[in-house]
Amino acid sequence: MMRFILVGILVLMVAITGVMTFQWYRKLYSGEPFGAPFTLVDQKGAPITEAAFRGHPSVVFFGFTHCPEVCPTTLFELAGWLKTMGDSGKNLNAYFVTVDPERDTPETMNTYVSNFSDRITGITGDPDKVHAMAKAFGIYWKKVDTGDGDYTMDHTASVLLLNAKGDFAGTIAYGESADTAVAKLKRLAAGGQS
């Protein structure tokens, strides 16, 4: 039974990722600005705004620290991709934005993100502001009651790629091959679209 539920969740995530990717590309080619201004905090409690996504290409992943599989897998892979790139990826900045700010305090984010890489910056803050940011970036998230007094979060599983202007430049899908992901990151670092 649990296997069918997990397969159902995976199928739902793939469908959501497809819809979101279509919306991101539609926005890219419509000339509309991507994202929106935000004021949140990083995992050290320091203020962070949309300016962090300007002046260099960025890799942005939305997830949560209580995530059982997608988030730790993606962050582990992202850390590996950045390491594989070496100096060719030194201008890339990477961010992990929580979709569960109620539980993901700066301290929680710092402990979690530090387990993967010192190249990844955690972002959290006031729940309304975090959710407004996620919505502006076309991210799907939904709190799901687990029936035991706890909850989990459904969310977009793609990694967003932003160019040095902070504009949408592509995605890396959950489960995409390492070679393809690294090739996309190399293009992004070199200034091309992915």
DRENLOGU-893556 format. One record per residue (C-alpha): chain; x, y, z. Coordinates in Angstrom, 2 decimals, decimal comma. Example, Ala and Ser with C-alpha at 12.3 -4.5 7.8 and 13.67 -1.06 7.14 Angstrom:
// residues 2
ATOM mol       X       Y       Z
ATOM   A   12,30   -4,50    7,80
ATOM   A   13,67   -1,06    7,14
//
This chain:
// residues 194
ATOM mol       X       Y       Z
ATOM   A    0,00    0,00    0,00
ATOM   A    2,77    2,43    0,97
ATOM   A    4,51    1,67   -2,33
ATOM   A    1,40    2,76   -4,27
ATOM   A    1,17    5,96   -2,24
ATOM   A    4,84    6,75   -2,92
ATOM   A    4,43    6,02   -6,62
ATOM   A    1,33    8,25   -6,67
ATOM   A    3,23   11,08   -4,99
ATOM   A    6,11   10,70   -7,47
ATOM   A    3,71   10,78  -10,45
ATOM   A    2,04   13,88   -9,01
ATOM   A    5,42   15,58   -8,54
ATOM   A    6,44   14,80  -12,14
ATOM   A    3,15   16,23  -13,44
ATOM   A    3,52   19,36  -11,31
ATOM   A    7,11   19,76  -12,48
ATOM   A    5,96   19,61  -16,12
ATOM   A    3,30   22,25  -15,59
ATOM   A    5,69   24,51  -13,66
ATOM   A    8,42   24,16  -16,29
ATOM   A    5,93   25,18  -18,97
ATOM   A    4,95   28,24  -16,92
ATOM   A    8,59   29,19  -16,31
ATOM   A    9,41   29,01  -20,02
ATOM   A    6,24   30,91  -20,94
ATOM   A    7,32   33,67  -18,58
ATOM   A   10,86   33,59  -19,97
ATOM   A    9,72   34,16  -23,54
ATOM   A    6,94   36,62  -22,69
ATOM   A    9,43   39,20  -21,43
ATOM   A    7,77   39,33  -18,00
ATOM   A   10,18   39,79  -15,08
ATOM   A   10,93   36,61  -13,17
ATOM   A   10,33   36,37   -9,44
ATOM   A    9,62   39,41   -7,27
ATOM   A   11,36   41,47   -4,60
ATOM   A   11,64   39,71   -1,24
ATOM   A   13,18   40,32    2,17
ATOM   A   13,96   37,15    4,12
ATOM   A   16,88   35,81    6,18
ATOM   A   19,66   33,36    5,46
ATOM   A   20,60   30,44    7,69
ATOM   A   22,80   32,74    9,79
ATOM   A   19,87   35,11   10,42
ATOM   A   21,27   37,84    8,15
ATOM   A   18,86   39,69    5,83
ATOM   A   18,75   38,47    2,23
ATOM   A   16,85   39,98   -0,69
ATOM   A   16,42   39,41   -4,41
ATOM   A   19,73   41,28   -4,85
ATOM   A   21,43   37,99   -3,88
ATOM   A   20,27   36,61   -7,25
ATOM   A   21,88   39,43   -9,24
ATOM   A   25,45   39,85  -10,46
ATOM   A   26,17   36,14  -10,84
ATOM   A   24,28   33,05  -11,99
ATOM   A   22,30   31,26   -9,29
ATOM   A   20,95   27,79   -8,61
ATOM   A   17,79   27,84   -6,47
ATOM   A   15,97   24,88   -4,96
ATOM   A   12,78   25,09   -2,87
ATOM   A   12,19   22,35   -0,31
ATOM   A   12,10   21,69    3,44
ATOM   A   14,31   20,14    6,10
ATOM   A   11,84   17,41    7,12
ATOM   A   11,71   16,16    3,52
ATOM   A   12,28   12,39    3,45
ATOM   A   13,84   11,95    0,01
ATOM   A   13,64   14,62   -2,70
ATOM   A   15,33   17,45   -0,77
ATOM   A   18,28   15,57    0,73
ATOM   A   18,85   13,79   -2,57
ATOM   A   18,75   17,04   -4,55
ATOM   A   21,02   18,92   -2,14
ATOM   A   23,49   16,01   -2,08
ATOM   A   23,53   15,94   -5,88
ATOM   A   23,83   19,74   -6,11
ATOM   A   26,84   19,70   -3,77
ATOM   A   28,40   17,01   -5,98
ATOM   A   27,70   18,92   -9,19
ATOM   A   29,32   22,05   -7,79
ATOM   A   32,34   20,05   -6,66
ATOM   A   32,63   18,37  -10,08
ATOM   A   32,63   21,76  -11,79
ATOM   A   35,60   22,99   -9,78
ATOM   A   36,82   26,41  -10,86
ATOM   A   34,42   26,53  -13,82
ATOM   A   31,56   26,84  -11,32
ATOM   A   33,11   29,25   -8,84
ATOM   A   30,81   32,11   -9,98
ATOM   A   27,66   30,05   -9,31
ATOM   A   25,79   30,71   -6,08
ATOM   A   23,42   28,06   -4,74
ATOM   A   20,37   28,57   -2,52
ATOM   A   17,96   26,30   -0,67
ATOM   A   14,68   28,11    0,09
ATOM   A   12,32   26,48    2,57
ATOM   A    8,63   26,01    1,80
ATOM   A    8,11   25,13    5,49
ATOM   A    9,26   28,26    7,34
ATOM   A    7,14   27,39   10,38
ATOM   A    9,60   24,59   11,24
ATOM   A   12,65   25,72    9,27
ATOM   A   14,15   28,42   11,46
ATOM   A   17,54   29,90   10,56
ATOM   A   19,19   27,57   13,09
ATOM   A   17,44   24,52   11,63
ATOM   A   18,35   25,59    8,10
ATOM   A   21,99   26,17    9,10
ATOM   A   22,33   22,71   10,61
ATOM   A   20,60   21,08    7,63
ATOM   A   22,35   22,92    4,80
ATOM   A   25,77   22,59    6,47
ATOM   A   25,47   18,83    6,11
ATOM   A   25,63   19,16    2,34
ATOM   A   27,93   22,02    1,36
ATOM   A   29,24   25,38    2,47
ATOM   A   28,43   26,57   -1,07
ATOM   A   24,66   26,36   -0,46
ATOM   A   22,91   29,18    1,39
ATOM   A   19,65   28,45    3,22
ATOM   A   16,81   30,98    3,03
ATOM   A   13,83   31,23    5,40
ATOM   A   11,80   33,88    7,18
ATOM   A    8,26   35,05    7,88
ATOM   A    5,89   32,40    6,45
ATOM   A    3,79   34,89    4,47
ATOM   A    6,90   36,39    2,90
ATOM   A    8,43   32,99    2,12
ATOM   A    5,22   31,81    0,48
ATOM   A    4,92   35,05   -1,52
ATOM   A    8,45   34,51   -2,79
ATOM   A    7,74   30,89   -3,73
ATOM   A    4,60   31,94   -5,59
ATOM   A    6,48   34,68   -7,46
ATOM   A    9,01   32,06   -8,61
ATOM   A    6,27   29,71   -9,82
ATOM   A    6,85   27,15   -7,07
ATOM   A    4,09   24,78   -6,02
ATOM   A    3,85   23,83   -2,34
ATOM   A    1,11   22,41   -0,15
ATOM   A    0,99   21,29    3,47
ATOM   A   -0,22   17,68    3,69
ATOM   A   -1,57   16,25    6,94
ATOM   A   -0,02   12,83    7,61
ATOM   A   -2,87   11,82    9,91
ATOM   A   -0,71   11,41   12,99
ATOM   A   -0,69   15,03   14,13
ATOM   A    2,27   15,84   11,88
ATOM   A    2,51   17,05    8,29
ATOM   A    4,71   16,92    5,25
ATOM   A    5,00   19,25    2,26
ATOM   A    4,34   18,57   -1,41
ATOM   A    6,48   20,89   -3,52
ATOM   A    8,08   21,48   -6,88
ATOM   A   11,10   19,21   -7,20
ATOM   A   12,99   21,06   -9,96
ATOM   A   16,10   23,15   -9,42
ATOM   A   15,77   26,65  -10,90
ATOM   A   18,63   28,16  -12,85
ATOM   A   18,86   31,97  -12,88
ATOM   A   21,23   34,02  -15,02
ATOM   A   23,32   36,89  -13,67
ATOM   A   20,37   39,26  -14,09
ATOM   A   18,23   37,00  -11,88
ATOM   A   16,10   35,91  -14,84
ATOM   A   14,92   32,35  -15,42
ATOM   A   17,47   30,40  -17,46
ATOM   A   16,25   26,81  -17,15
ATOM   A   15,73   23,92  -14,75
ATOM   A   17,31   20,71  -13,63
ATOM   A   14,61   18,10  -13,13
ATOM   A   14,57   15,76  -10,15
ATOM   A   16,38   12,59  -11,18
ATOM   A   18,08   14,19  -14,19
ATOM   A   21,44   12,60  -15,01
ATOM   A   24,53   14,09  -13,39
ATOM   A   26,17   14,63  -16,79
ATOM   A   23,19   16,62  -18,07
ATOM   A   22,93   18,62  -14,84
ATOM   A   26,64   19,52  -14,88
ATOM   A   26,43   20,48  -18,57
ATOM   A   23,51   22,83  -17,78
ATOM   A   25,42   24,35  -14,87
ATOM   A   28,51   24,86  -17,05
ATOM   A   26,39   26,69  -19,65
ATOM   A   24,83   28,77  -16,89
ATOM   A   28,24   29,64  -15,41
ATOM   A   29,50   30,59  -18,87
ATOM   A   26,53   32,90  -19,37
ATOM   A   24,35   30,81  -21,67
ATOM   A   20,80   29,57  -21,27
ATOM   A   20,33   26,00  -20,02
//
